[in-house]
């Protein structure tokens, strides 16, 4: 399966997107239903956020409740969090960093076939859209 990002990181650590069309496509490919995702998040949570696995990647996803703005980051499970900790710590809470460690360990036990089941691309194909009158 190919998931699309705005930029694939050149050092193989992952990629990210803030393009809602790509985010919707990726969620669809991962069988994540947008309304169900929003409904499952407590109304007290300011920004709905999820972290899940996709092949070799840890996916961190955030969006507003209207699903008009969001961001999705893919982090290769082999990334050394200690090496880049200062950069990661600036954007993530300690609880999230702990969850990343947990996801890394879980993914490391998966088969090579599962690890290679997801690829990232920043070559977004131009889809033919139906004429909307």
Phi and psi restraints in degrees (value plus and minus 20) as a CYANA .aco file:
   2 UNK   PHI    -129.0   -89.0
   2 UNK   PSI     108.3   148.3
   3 UNK   PHI    -132.3   -92.3
   3 UNK   PSI     128.1   168.1
   4 UNK   PHI    -129.5   -89.5
   4 UNK   PSI     120.5   160.5
   5 UNK   PHI    -153.3  -113.3
   5 UNK   PSI     145.0   185.0
   6 UNK   PHI     -93.8   -53.8
   6 UNK   PSI     -55.4   -15.4
   7 UNK   PHI    -168.1  -128.1
   7 UNK   PSI     106.4   146.4
   8 UNK   PHI    -108.9   -68.9
   8 UNK   PSI     109.6   149.6
   9 UNK   PHI     -87.3   -47.3
   9 UNK   PSI     111.2   151.2
  10 UNK   PHI     -84.0   -44.0
  10 UNK   PSI     -43.4    -3.4
  11 UNK   PHI    -111.5   -71.5
  11 UNK   PSI      -8.7    31.3
  12 UNK   PHI      56.2    96.2
  12 UNK   PSI      -2.2    37.8
  13 UNK   PHI    -106.4   -66.4
  13 UNK   PSI     -29.6    10.4
  14 UNK   PHI     122.1   162.1
  14 UNK   PSI    -164.2  -124.2
  15 UNK   PHI    -193.6  -153.6
  15 UNK   PSI     159.2   199.2
  16 UNK   PHI    -173.9  -133.9
  16 UNK   PSI     141.0   181.0
  17 UNK   PHI    -168.7  -128.7
  17 UNK   PSI     128.6   168.6
  18 UNK   PHI    -139.9   -99.9
  18 UNK   PSI     -14.2    25.8
  19 UNK   PHI    -100.8   -60.8
  19 UNK   PSI      95.1   135.1
  20 UNK   PHI     -84.3   -44.3
  20 UNK   PSI     -49.0    -9.0
  21 UNK   PHI     -86.2   -46.2
  21 UNK   PSI     -62.8   -22.8
  22 UNK   PHI     -87.5   -47.5
  22 UNK   PSI     -60.8   -20.8
  23 UNK   PHI     -81.2   -41.2
  23 UNK   PSI     -66.6   -26.6
  24 UNK   PHI     -81.0   -41.0
  24 UNK   PSI     -63.2   -23.2
  25 UNK   PHI     -80.0   -40.0
  25 UNK   PSI     -69.2   -29.2
  26 UNK   PHI     -80.1   -40.1
  26 UNK   PSI     -64.4   -24.4
  27 UNK   PHI     -81.9   -41.9
  27 UNK   PSI     -60.7   -20.7
  28 UNK   PHI     -81.8   -41.8
  28 UNK   PSI     -65.4   -25.4
  29 UNK   PHI     -81.1   -41.1
  29 UNK   PSI     -53.3   -13.3
  30 UNK   PHI    -108.7   -68.7
  30 UNK   PSI     -15.8    24.2
  31 UNK   PHI      41.8    81.8
  31 UNK   PSI      21.2    61.2
  32 UNK   PHI    -129.0   -89.0
  32 UNK   PSI     102.1   142.1
  33 UNK   PHI    -107.2   -67.2
  33 UNK   PSI     102.4   142.4
  34 UNK   PHI     -76.7   -36.7
  34 UNK   PSI     -74.2   -34.2
  35 UNK   PHI     -80.6   -40.6
  35 UNK   PSI     -58.7   -18.7
  36 UNK   PHI     -86.4   -46.4
  36 UNK   PSI     -58.3   -18.3
  37 UNK   PHI     -80.6   -40.6
  37 UNK   PSI     -69.6   -29.6
  38 UNK   PHI     -82.8   -42.8
  38 UNK   PSI     -63.6   -23.6
  39 UNK   PHI     -84.5   -44.5
  39 UNK   PSI     -49.2    -9.2
  40 UNK   PHI     -97.9   -57.9
  40 UNK   PSI     -34.8     5.2
  41 UNK   PHI    -111.2   -71.2
  41 UNK   PSI     112.4   152.4
  42 UNK   PHI     -74.6   -34.6
  42 UNK   PSI     120.0   160.0
  43 UNK   PHI     -83.9   -43.9
  43 UNK   PSI     -40.9    -0.9
  44 UNK   PHI     -95.4   -55.4
  44 UNK   PSI     -35.6     4.4
  45 UNK   PHI     -98.7   -58.7
  45 UNK   PSI      99.4   139.4
  46 UNK   PHI     -82.7   -42.7
  46 UNK   PSI     -69.2   -29.2
  47 UNK   PHI    -142.4  -102.4
  47 UNK   PSI      90.5   130.5
  48 UNK   PHI     -76.9   -36.9
  48 UNK   PSI     109.9   149.9
  49 UNK   PHI    -156.5  -116.5
  49 UNK   PSI     123.9   163.9
  50 UNK   PHI    -160.8  -120.8
  50 UNK   PSI     132.6   172.6
  51 UNK   PHI    -153.6  -113.6
  51 UNK   PSI     108.1   148.1
  52 UNK   PHI    -170.9  -130.9
  52 UNK   PSI     156.6   196.6
  53 UNK   PHI    -125.8   -85.8
  53 UNK   PSI     125.2   165.2
  54 UNK   PHI    -166.2  -126.2
  54 UNK   PSI      81.9   121.9
  55 UNK   PHI      40.7    80.7
  55 UNK   PSI    -143.5  -103.5
  56 UNK   PHI    -107.8   -67.8
  56 UNK   PSI     -19.1    20.9
  57 UNK   PHI    -126.3   -86.3
  57 UNK   PSI     124.4   164.4
  58 UNK   PHI    -114.9   -74.9
  58 UNK   PSI     103.9   143.9
  59 UNK   PHI    -124.0   -84.0
  59 UNK   PSI     107.5   147.5
  60 UNK   PHI    -134.5   -94.5
  60 UNK   PSI     102.2   142.2
  61 UNK   PHI    -148.0  -108.0
  61 UNK   PSI     113.0   153.0
  62 UNK   PHI    -155.1  -115.1
  62 UNK   PSI     127.1   167.1
  63 UNK   PHI    -176.0  -136.0
  63 UNK   PSI     145.1   185.1
  64 UNK   PHI    -104.0   -64.0
  64 UNK   PSI     146.8   186.8
  65 UNK   PHI     -86.6   -46.6
  65 UNK   PSI     -42.7    -2.7
  66 UNK   PHI    -103.1   -63.1
  66 UNK   PSI     -29.1    10.9
  67 UNK   PHI      40.6    80.6
  67 UNK   PSI      18.1    58.1
  68 UNK   PHI    -126.9   -86.9
  68 UNK   PSI     -37.3     2.7
  69 UNK   PHI    -158.8  -118.8
  69 UNK   PSI     123.2   163.2
  70 UNK   PHI    -191.4  -151.4
  70 UNK   PSI     158.6   198.6
  71 UNK   PHI    -171.2  -131.2
  71 UNK   PSI     128.0   168.0
  72 UNK   PHI    -157.8  -117.8
  72 UNK   PSI     105.7   145.7
  73 UNK   PHI    -139.5   -99.5
  73 UNK   PSI     121.3   161.3
  74 UNK   PHI    -136.3   -96.3
  74 UNK   PSI     103.2   143.2
  75 UNK   PHI    -140.4  -100.4
  75 UNK   PSI     100.2   140.2
  76 UNK   PHI     -79.7   -39.7
  76 UNK   PSI     116.7   156.7
  77 UNK   PHI     -84.0   -44.0
  77 UNK   PSI     -38.5     1.5
  78 UNK   PHI    -107.8   -67.8
  78 UNK   PSI     -20.1    19.9
  79 UNK   PHI     -81.2   -41.2
  79 UNK   PSI     112.0   152.0
  80 UNK   PHI    -100.9   -60.9
  80 UNK   PSI      83.5   123.5
  81 UNK   PHI     -85.4   -45.4
  81 UNK   PSI     -49.2    -9.2
  82 UNK   PHI     -90.6   -50.6
  82 UNK   PSI     -57.6   -17.6
  83 UNK   PHI     -85.0   -45.0
  83 UNK   PSI     -62.6   -22.6
  84 UNK   PHI    -126.3   -86.3
  84 UNK   PSI       5.5    45.5
  85 UNK   PHI     -80.5   -40.5
  85 UNK   PSI     -60.1   -20.1
  86 UNK   PHI     -79.0   -39.0
  86 UNK   PSI     -63.9   -23.9
  87 UNK   PHI     -85.7   -45.7
  87 UNK   PSI     -64.2   -24.2
  88 UNK   PHI     -88.2   -48.2
  88 UNK   PSI     -62.1   -22.1
  89 UNK   PHI     -81.6   -41.6
  89 UNK   PSI     -49.3    -9.3
  90 UNK   PHI     -85.5   -45.5
  90 UNK   PSI     -48.3    -8.3
  91 UNK   PHI    -131.8   -91.8
  91 UNK   PSI     -28.0    12.0
  92 UNK   PHI    -148.5  -108.5
  92 UNK   PSI     130.3   170.3
  93 UNK   PHI     -98.4   -58.4
  93 UNK   PSI     140.8   180.8
  94 UNK   PHI     -78.1   -38.1
  94 UNK   PSI     -54.9   -14.9
  95 UNK   PHI     -82.9   -42.9
  95 UNK   PSI     -61.9   -21.9
  96 UNK   PHI     -87.7   -47.7
  96 UNK   PSI     -61.0   -21.0
  97 UNK   PHI     -81.1   -41.1
  97 UNK   PSI     -60.1   -20.1
  98 UNK   PHI     -82.3   -42.3
  98 UNK   PSI     -60.3   -20.3
  99 UNK   PHI     -85.7   -45.7
  99 UNK   PSI     -57.1   -17.1
 100 UNK   PHI     -79.4   -39.4
 100 UNK   PSI     -65.3   -25.3
 101 UNK   PHI     -79.0   -39.0
 101 UNK   PSI     -63.1   -23.1
 102 UNK   PHI     -81.8   -41.8
 102 UNK   PSI     -65.4   -25.4
 103 UNK   PHI     -84.9   -44.9
 103 UNK   PSI     -59.3   -19.3
 104 UNK   PHI     -78.4   -38.4
 104 UNK   PSI     -65.4   -25.4
 105 UNK   PHI     -85.8   -45.8
 105 UNK   PSI     -60.4   -20.4
 106 UNK   PHI     -84.0   -44.0
 106 UNK   PSI     -65.3   -25.3
 107 UNK   PHI     -87.7   -47.7
 107 UNK   PSI     -55.0   -15.0
 108 UNK   PHI     -81.4   -41.4
 108 UNK   PSI     -40.5    -0.5
 109 UNK   PHI    -108.1   -68.1
 109 UNK   PSI     -18.4    21.6
 110 UNK   PHI    -107.1   -67.1
 110 UNK   PSI     137.8   177.8
 111 UNK   PHI     -89.2   -49.2
 111 UNK   PSI     140.0   180.0
 112 UNK   PHI     -80.9   -40.9
 112 UNK   PSI     -54.7   -14.7
 113 UNK   PHI     -81.4   -41.4
 113 UNK   PSI     -63.8   -23.8
 114 UNK   PHI     -87.7   -47.7
 114 UNK   PSI     -63.4   -23.4
 115 UNK   PHI     -78.7   -38.7
 115 UNK   PSI     -57.8   -17.8
 116 UNK   PHI    -110.5   -70.5
 116 UNK   PSI     -13.1    26.9
 117 UNK   PHI     -96.4   -56.4
 117 UNK   PSI     -33.1     6.9
 118 UNK   PHI    -146.0  -106.0
 118 UNK   PSI     111.0   151.0
 119 UNK   PHI    -142.7  -102.7
 119 UNK   PSI     129.3   169.3
 120 UNK   PHI    -123.9   -83.9
 120 UNK   PSI     124.2   164.2
 121 UNK   PHI    -161.3  -121.3
 121 UNK   PSI     121.9   161.9
 122 UNK   PHI    -127.0   -87.0
 122 UNK   PSI      -2.3    37.7
 123 UNK   PHI    -121.0   -81.0
 123 UNK   PSI      56.4    96.4
 124 UNK   PHI     -88.2   -48.2
 124 UNK   PSI      97.8   137.8
 125 UNK   PHI     -90.2   -50.2
 125 UNK   PSI     130.0   170.0
 126 UNK   PHI    -107.5   -67.5
 126 UNK   PSI      89.0   129.0
 127 UNK   PHI    -105.4   -65.4
 127 UNK   PSI     123.0   163.0
 128 UNK   PHI     -95.4   -55.4
 128 UNK   PSI      99.6   139.6
 129 UNK   PHI    -117.6   -77.6
 129 UNK   PSI     121.0   161.0
 130 UNK   PHI     -85.1   -45.1
 130 UNK   PSI     130.4   170.4
 131 UNK   PHI     -87.7   -47.7
 131 UNK   PSI     104.5   144.5
 132 UNK   PHI    -126.4   -86.4
 132 UNK   PSI      94.0   134.0
